[in-house]
């Protein structure tokens, strides 16, 4: 078999694998828990979050949400601190984006991470803050990135205002919720939503600049990643991992297909050139 034929065969195999992913997706979706329809992140652009809600900061001191607003835009992430799945990916993705920005936490904007688990203690919030402030490694960040905990009522009021729908699976002992972050104006008005676990630095910077000027972004397409669990009884992953795998698989097929197409085009041009010279 010639080199070009091998490449075509490889591309055909990759495309077949990509087409097989939705079949697997349908199979796994049949195993998806009943709680997943209760999960989502709706865009409540222009709405204000209730700034008079009381939470606890990393030291266990009661604070009001308004303590973190007033002069700078705010990035809000709603996770829970002992999450075994996407919550860490959300925070790590946010951290990677913040490292690239010329704007700095504490100077140009604030970051507020709030646990949706009322059982998370301030001590765990303090551990998270220490880890991410150290990883971010910029002066003044400790005064601008805070990790809060709170009671159920305050958490529910905040999540409802933001548009986050989540539920708790008592059998698994885990929360099911959508992955994403939100940018708010200094007055606490919802200005922009980011879905998933990776956030384009250019879009983030633009959103922060616009939010600082009290400008509200446009609605964006929702591509939900749902933070949930692996089911050991059925041996299948939840929609969280499934959708991530599907996206990665499609991206891989497209990238490899493009590469093979370029190589075939170059080979044809080379052969045409050789025939012309002959």
Secondary structure by P-SEA (a helix, b strand, c coil): ccaaaaaaaaaaaaaaaaaaaaaaaaaaaaacccccccccccccccccccccbbbbcccccccccccccccbbbbbbbbbcccccaaaaaaaaaaaaaaaccccccccbbbbbbbccccccaaaaaaaaaaaaaaaccccccccbbbbbbcaaaaaaaaaaacccccccccccbbbbbbbbbbbccccccccccccccccaaaaaaaaaaaaacccccccccccccccccccccccccaaaaaaaaaaaaaaaaaaaaaaaaaaaaaaaaaaaaaaac
